[in-house]
Amino acid sequence: MVSFLFRHRWLTRAISALTLSLLFTLSSTIFAFANVALTRLSTDPYTNSTSQHATEVEPDTYSFGSTIVSAIQVGRFNNGGASNIGFATSTNGGSSWTSGFLPGTTTFATPPGTFDRLSDPSVAYDAAHNVWLISYLGLVGANPSVAPAAPAVLVSRSTDGGLTWGNPVQVNSAGGTNNQDKNWSVCDDTATSPFYGHCYTEWDDNGNGNLVQMSTSTDGGLTWGTRKSTANNATVIGGQPLVQPNGTVVVPIENANETALLAFTSTNGGASWNSTITVTTVNHHTDAGSIRSGSLPTAEIDGAGTVYVVWSDCRFERGCKANDLVMTTSTNGTSWSAVTRIPIDAVGSGVDHFIPGVAVDKTTSGSSAHLGLAYYYYPNTRCSSSTCQLDVGFISSTNGGSTWSAATQLAGPMTLTWLANTSQGFMVGDYISTSFVNGTAHPVFVVANPNNGSVFDEAMYSPSSGLATRAGTHSAKGDAVVASAPAASQSAHRFR
């Protein structure tokens, strides 16, 4: 593996695309708006004509100790999946990064595997077995004009701190259809938990009405148990399982139509899963410009086990004309707080916020919990695919979300045509991610530069020095409507 650091100054839109292309080199050190220096973590090396290059989309991250591992789709196909999953690992709190690509996966990988495409990377760490995991979907279907099937949920394992990775292990070994979707993994890393060393992977069986599926590993991801559904056979999308210090697994997730936030739990190490409850309805404004986005939740947990869930929602905006980011919390996965609006911009500002990635510093908790939240946004929601300007922002809280700092612009503006184009719109990803290391937040997000002809310049970046959380005076606004009735089944909706 070769460690490399890419620094990039975000230039103003007045500089021409040709000049920007000439200025960008892998070793250049330049700065983003708000004086935030960015490190480029990886770049797309693939050349197959069936997918779009150079594109990297949809990063996830996880941190443990001083290590951060990020994973991303590389070489995005228009109608689903990518040429491979890439990774970037820092073992020194984000000071430097090692990047590479998973082996034995697709026909484009080195060494090659048997799958045609991959999608939906998620990162986890198993402290009991000292194993890093990247879970993802294995897709089959080489014809770029025909949507691929997704018969396999897979994990790749690293036993050397996320620097090298083994060949994929199949998770969904029994039953199901050929259309799995939106996997996510987590491990129980609390040494005093009765289920320390259990790892859990969630996904939905899209070909079976988006039926939720859970599988458990107790040996560091080498083998996985038979898939299980919730007690009420819930149909869902976009879950992000979390483990409390007592071993309870809480899974915030949306219903299959993305009209309600649900949650379900397991208190017996994944032997069974309780019925979903409805946390609240979801009201999502359709973002302009044909960008691929939605209301999928992002979720994290503090040191005491409080779960924080954030998503994009327009309930506080007159006429649902733009999305705010909103949040709810729970200490047990069954009772949830009132939904609050995160005060990034004023109500009625016309700023549209979407695709959030929340982090919680696990050395903090309760009223002193430190939160970091990265997100994409349009400064003006009234735009089109040719006029929308896409930015990346960050906001933080030092008191569990009671008040928030002023927002910081991390990158942008980006023109939508600089992004990979998919059958569901221009793509930065269905999610982004933020993780804490040594008290500082490390968001990882997509930055795109002007295309060079048919070649893109879209890759994952992170602030070079991390971001400190700041005390804020901007108070969150509450919404008293919180439901707790069992969720009704919804019809399926695919995002791959």
C-alpha positions in Angstrom: 0.0 0.0 0.0 1.1 3.5 -0.7 0.2 6.3 1.7 -0.5 9.6 0.1 -1.9 13.0 1.1 -3.8 15.1 -1.4 -4.4 18.7 -0.6 -6.8 20.9 -2.6 -7.8 24.5 -2.5 -11.4 25.1 -3.4 -11.3 27.8 -6.0 -14.0 30.4 -6.6 -16.5 29.8 -9.4 -15.0 32.7 -11.3 -12.0 30.6 -12.3 -12.6 28.7 -15.5 -12.9 24.9 -15.6 -9.8 24.8 -17.8 -7.7 26.8 -15.3 -8.9 24.6 -12.4 -8.0 21.5 -14.3 -4.5 22.7 -14.9 -4.1 23.8 -11.3 -5.1 20.5 -9.7 -2.3 18.1 -9.0 -2.1 15.3 -6.4 0.5 17.2 -4.4 -1.0 20.7 -4.4 -1.8 22.3 -1.1 -4.7 24.8 -1.3 -7.7 25.7 0.8 -11.5 25.5 1.0 -13.8 28.4 1.9 -13.8 29.1 5.6 -10.0 28.3 5.6 -10.7 24.6 5.9 -7.8 22.6 4.3 -9.0 19.4 2.7 -7.2 16.1 2.2 -8.1 14.0 -0.8 -8.3 10.5 0.4 -8.4 8.4 -2.8 -8.9 8.5 -6.6 -10.6 6.2 -9.1 -8.0 4.1 -11.0 -10.4 2.1 -13.1 -10.8 2.4 -16.9 -13.7 0.0 -17.8 -15.9 1.7 -20.3 -19.1 0.4 -18.6 -19.0 2.8 -15.6 -18.2 6.5 -15.1 -14.6 7.6 -14.3 -13.2 9.2 -12.3 -16.0 9.0 -9.8 -16.1 8.1 -6.1 -19.4 8.4 -4.2 -21.2 7.4 -1.0 -18.5 7.2 1.7 -19.0 5.7 5.2 -16.6 5.9 8.1 -16.0 4.4 11.5 -13.3 5.2 14.1 -11.8 3.3 17.1 -8.9 4.7 19.0 -6.8 6.7 16.7 -7.9 4.7 13.6 -10.4 5.9 11.0 -11.5 3.7 8.2 -13.6 5.0 5.3 -15.1 3.1 2.4 -16.6 4.3 -0.9 -18.0 3.3 -4.2 -15.5 3.7 -7.0 -16.4 4.0 -10.7 -20.1 4.4 -10.5 -22.4 2.8 -13.0 -25.4 4.8 -14.2 -28.0 2.2 -13.2 -26.5 0.7 -10.0 -23.3 -0.2 -8.3 -19.6 0.6 -8.9 -16.4 -1.0 -10.3 -15.2 -1.7 -6.8 -15.2 -0.5 -3.2 -12.3 1.7 -2.2 -11.0 2.3 1.3 -8.9 5.0 3.0 -7.4 4.3 6.5 -5.7 6.7 8.9 -4.0 5.1 12.0 -2.9 8.5 13.4 -6.2 10.4 13.8 -6.4 11.7 10.2 -2.9 13.1 9.9 -2.1 10.7 7.0 -4.0 8.1 5.0 -3.4 4.8 3.3 -5.8 4.1 0.4 -6.6 1.1 -1.8 -9.3 -1.1 -3.2 -10.9 -4.4 -2.0 -9.4 -7.6 -3.5 -11.3 -10.5 -4.9 -14.6 -8.6 -5.4 -15.4 -7.6 -9.0 -13.9 -8.6 -12.3 -12.1 -5.3 -12.2 -10.4 -5.9 -8.8 -6.9 -7.1 -8.2 -6.9 -10.0 -7.9 -10.3 -10.3 -9.7 -13.5 -11.7 -8.2 -16.7 -12.9 -9.7 -19.1 -10.0 -9.1 -19.8 -7.4 -11.8 -20.4 -4.5 -9.5 -20.5 -3.5 -5.8 -22.5 -1.0 -3.9 -23.5 0.5 -0.4 -20.2 0.2 1.7 -20.5 0.4 5.5 -17.6 0.2 8.0 -17.6 -1.4 11.4 -15.0 -2.5 14.0 -15.0 -5.6 16.2 -12.9 -4.8 19.3 -13.2 -8.3 20.7 -11.6 -9.9 17.6 -9.5 -6.9 16.5 -11.1 -7.0 13.1 -12.3 -4.2 10.8 -15.2 -5.0 8.5 -16.5 -3.4 5.3 -19.9 -4.7 4.3 -21.4 -4.1 0.9 -23.6 -5.5 -1.8 -22.4 -7.9 -4.5 -24.2 -7.2 -7.8 -24.4 -9.4 -10.9 -25.1 -8.1 -14.4 -22.4 -6.8 -16.7 -24.6 -5.1 -19.2 -24.6 -1.4 -18.3 -28.0 -0.9 -20.0 -29.7 -3.5 -17.7 -30.1 -3.0 -14.0 -28.0 -5.5 -12.0 -29.4 -8.0 -9.5 -28.0 -8.0 -5.9 -27.9 -11.5 -4.7 -25.2 -11.1 -2.0 -24.5 -9.1 1.1 -20.8 -9.4 1.7 -18.1 -8.3 4.2 -14.4 -7.9 3.7 -12.2 -8.3 6.8 -9.0 -6.6 7.9 -6.8 -7.9 10.7 -4.0 -5.3 10.5 -5.9 -2.1 11.4 -7.6 -1.5 8.1 -4.5 -1.4 5.9 -5.0 -4.6 4.0 -8.2 -6.6 3.3 -9.2 -10.2 2.6 -11.5 -11.7 0.0 -15.2 -11.2 0.6 -17.3 -13.4 3.0 -21.0 -13.9 2.2 -23.4 -12.8 4.9 -26.8 -13.7 3.5 -26.2 -17.4 3.2 -29.7 -18.7 3.3 -32.9 -17.7 1.6 -34.0 -14.4 0.1 -34.3 -13.1 -3.4 -31.7 -11.7 -5.8 -32.4 -8.1 -4.8 -30.8 -7.2 -1.5 -30.4 -3.5 -0.7 -29.0 -0.9 1.8 -26.9 -3.0 4.1 -25.3 -1.6 7.3 -23.1 -3.3 9.9 -22.1 -2.6 13.6 -20.3 -4.5 16.3 -20.7 -4.7 20.1 -17.4 -3.2 21.4 -18.3 -2.8 25.1 -16.2 -5.3 27.0 -18.7 -5.6 29.8 -21.6 -6.3 27.5 -23.0 -9.9 27.6 -22.7 -9.9 23.8 -19.3 -8.4 23.4 -17.9 -9.4 20.0 -21.3 -9.9 18.3 -21.5 -8.1 15.0 -24.8 -7.3 13.3 -25.6 -6.7 9.6 -28.9 -5.3 8.5 -30.3 -5.1 5.0 -33.6 -5.2 3.2 -34.8 -7.9 0.8 -36.0 -5.6 -2.0 -37.4 -8.5 -4.0 -39.5 -9.5 -1.1 -41.2 -6.1 -0.4 -38.2 -4.6 1.3 -38.5 -7.2 4.2 -35.9 -6.3 6.9 -33.2 -8.9 7.4 -30.6 -9.2 10.3 -27.7 -11.5 10.6 -25.2 -12.0 13.4 -21.6 -13.0 13.6 -19.8 -14.1 16.7 -16.3 -14.8 15.2 -15.2 -11.5 13.7 -17.2 -11.8 10.5 -15.8 -15.1 9.4 -19.3 -16.7 9.5 -22.8 -15.3 9.8 -26.0 -16.7 11.2 -29.3 -17.3 9.4 -31.1 -14.2 8.4 -33.9 -13.1 10.7 -36.8 -10.6 10.3 -38.5 -8.5 13.0 -41.4 -10.0 14.9 -43.8 -8.0 12.7 -42.0 -8.8 9.4 -41.4 -5.0 8.8 -40.7 -3.6 5.3 -38.0 -1.0 5.5 -35.1 0.8 4.0 -31.9 2.6 5.2 -31.3 1.2 8.7 -28.3 2.0 10.8 -27.9 -0.4 13.7 -26.2 0.7 17.0 -25.2 -1.1 20.1 -25.8 0.3 23.6 -23.3 -0.5 26.4 -25.7 -3.0 27.9 -25.7 -5.0 24.6 -29.2 -3.8 23.4 -29.1 -3.3 19.6 -31.2 -0.3 18.4 -31.9 -0.1 14.7 -33.3 3.3 13.5 -34.7 2.8 10.0 -37.3 4.2 7.6 -40.4 2.4 6.3 -40.1 1.2 2.7 -41.9 4.3 1.3 -39.7 6.7 3.4 -42.7 8.3 5.0 -42.0 7.3 8.6 -39.0 6.8 10.9 -39.2 3.4 12.6 -37.0 1.6 15.2 -36.6 -1.9 16.4 -34.4 -3.6 19.0 -32.8 -6.9 20.1 -32.0 -7.6 23.8 -30.6 -11.1 23.3 -27.6 -10.6 21.1 -29.6 -11.0 17.8 -31.3 -14.3 18.7 -34.6 -12.4 17.9 -35.7 -9.0 16.9 -38.7 -7.1 18.2 -41.4 -5.4 16.2 -40.8 -2.0 14.8 -42.4 1.0 16.4 -43.1 4.3 14.6 -41.0 7.1 15.9 -42.5 9.9 13.8 -43.6 10.7 10.3 -41.1 11.9 7.7 -41.9 14.9 5.5 -39.3 15.3 2.8 -39.0 18.1 0.2 -37.9 16.8 -3.2 -34.5 18.5 -3.7 -34.1 20.4 -7.0 -31.8 19.8 -9.9 -32.4 16.0 -10.2 -29.9 15.3 -7.5 -30.1 11.8 -6.0 -31.2 12.4 -2.4 -33.8 11.4 0.1 -34.7 11.3 3.8 -32.6 8.2 4.8 -31.6 8.6 8.5 -28.1 8.9 9.9 -27.7 7.5 13.5 -25.0 7.4 16.2 -24.7 6.7 19.9 -23.0 8.4 22.8 -20.9 6.9 25.6 -23.9 6.2 27.8 -26.0 4.6 25.1 -28.3 7.5 24.0 -29.1 7.2 20.3 -29.2 10.2 18.0 -31.0 10.1 14.7 -30.9 12.9 12.1 -32.6 13.2 8.7 -33.8 15.8 6.2 -37.3 17.0 6.7 -39.5 20.0 5.7 -42.0 20.0 8.6 -40.8 23.3 9.9 -40.9 25.1 6.6 -44.0 26.7 5.2 -45.3 24.7 2.2 -42.5 22.2 2.6 -40.4 24.4 0.3 -37.0 23.3 1.6 -35.5 20.7 3.9 -34.1 21.3 7.4 -32.1 18.7 9.3 -34.0 17.4 12.2 -33.2 15.1 15.2 -34.7 12.8 17.7 -33.0 10.8 20.5 -33.7 7.7 22.6 -32.1 6.0 25.6 -33.8 2.6 24.9 -34.9 2.5 21.3 -38.6 2.4 22.2 -39.3 5.9 23.6 -38.2 8.8 21.6 -37.9 12.6 22.1 -39.8 15.2 20.3 -38.3 16.0 16.9 -36.2 19.2 16.9 -35.0 21.3 14.1 -31.2 21.8 13.9 -30.8 25.6 13.4 -28.3 25.7 10.5 -30.2 28.5 8.8 -33.3 30.5 9.6 -36.7 29.1 8.9 -37.8 30.4 5.5 -34.2 31.1 4.4 -34.6 29.1 1.2 -31.5 27.0 2.0 -32.1 23.3 1.4 -30.2 20.8 3.5 -29.9 17.0 2.8 -27.8 13.8 3.0 -26.5 14.3 6.6 -23.8 12.3 8.4 -23.9 12.6 12.2 -21.2 11.6 14.7 -21.1 11.5 18.5 -17.9 11.6 20.5 -18.3 8.3 22.5 -16.1 9.7 25.3 -19.0 12.2 26.0 -22.6 11.6 26.9 -25.9 13.1 27.9 -26.1 16.9 28.3 -22.3 17.1 27.6 -22.4 14.9 24.4 -20.4 16.3 21.6 -22.0 16.0 18.2 -20.6 16.7 14.7 -22.9 16.9 11.6 -21.8 17.1 8.0 -24.3 17.6 5.2 -24.8 18.8 1.7 -26.9 21.9 0.9 -28.2 24.3 -1.7 -27.9 28.0 -0.7 -31.0 28.5 -2.8 -33.5 25.7 -3.2 -35.1 27.4 -6.2 -32.7 26.1 -8.8 -32.3 23.6 -11.7 -29.8 21.0 -12.8 -27.9 23.7 -14.6 -28.1 26.4 -11.9 -28.0 24.5 -8.6 -24.9 25.1 -6.5 -24.0 22.2 -4.2 -22.0 22.9 -1.0 -20.8 20.8 2.0 -21.4 22.1 5.5 -20.6 21.2 9.1 -22.2 22.2 12.4 -21.5 21.0 15.9 -22.9 20.9 19.5 -21.3 20.4 22.9 -24.5 19.8 24.9 -26.2 16.9 23.2 -27.9 19.0 20.6 -29.6 21.5 22.9 -27.7 24.3 21.1 -25.6 24.4 18.0 -22.6 26.3 16.7 -22.6 28.5 13.6 -22.3 26.4 10.5 -19.0 26.1 8.5 -18.8 25.6 4.7 -16.4 22.8 4.0 -16.5 22.7 0.2 -18.3 24.0 -2.8 -19.9 25.4 -4.8 -20.2 22.4 -7.1 -22.2 22.2 -10.4 -24.4 19.1 -10.6 -23.1 18.0 -14.0 -19.7 17.5 -12.3 -21.3 14.5 -10.4 -21.8 10.9 -11.6 -25.1 10.7 -13.3 -27.3 7.8 -12.3 -30.8 6.5 -13.1 -32.0 8.2 -9.9 -30.1 11.5 -10.4 -26.8 13.2 -10.0 -24.9 11.4 -7.3 -22.7 12.2 -4.3 -24.3 9.3 -2.4 -27.3 8.2 -0.4 -25.3 9.0 2.7 -22.1 10.6 4.0 -20.3 10.0 7.3 -18.6 11.7 10.2 -16.5 10.1 13.0 -14.7 11.4 16.1 -11.0 10.7 16.9 -9.3 12.2 19.9 -12.0 14.8 20.4 -12.1 16.1 16.8 -14.7 15.4 14.1 -13.6 13.9 10.8 -16.3 14.1 8.2 -15.7 12.4 4.9 -17.6 13.7 1.9 -17.6 13.9 -1.9 -16.0 16.9 -3.7 -16.3 17.3 -7.4 -14.4 19.5 -9.8 -15.2 20.4 -13.4 -15.1 17.5 -15.9 -12.3 17.1 -18.3 -14.3 16.1 -21.4 -16.1 12.9 -20.5 -13.8 12.2 -17.5 -15.0 13.3 -14.1 -13.1 14.5 -11.1 -15.2 13.4 -8.2 -13.6 11.9 -5.1 -13.7 11.7 -1.3 -12.1 14.3 0.9 -11.8 15.1 4.6 -10.6 18.2 6.6 -6.9 17.8 6.9 -6.8 18.5 10.7 -10.2 17.4 11.8 -12.8 19.8 13.2 -13.2 20.9 16.8 -16.7 20.9 18.2 -17.8 24.4 19.3 -20.2 25.6 21.9 -23.2 27.3 20.3 -26.1 29.6 21.1 -28.4 28.6 18.3 -31.2 26.7 20.0 -33.0 23.7 18.5 -36.7 24.1 18.0 -39.0 21.3 19.1 -42.0 19.5 17.6 -44.2 17.8 20.2 -45.6 15.2 17.8 -44.1 11.8 18.6 -45.8 8.5 17.9 -45.1 5.0 19.3 -47.6 2.7 17.6 -46.5 -0.3 15.5 -45.7 0.6 12.0 -47.9 -0.5 9.1 -46.3 -2.4 6.2 -45.4 -0.2 3.2 -44.7 -1.0 -0.5 -41.1 -1.4 -1.6 -38.9 1.4 -2.9 -35.4 0.7 -4.2 -32.3 2.8 -3.8 -29.2 0.9 -4.9 
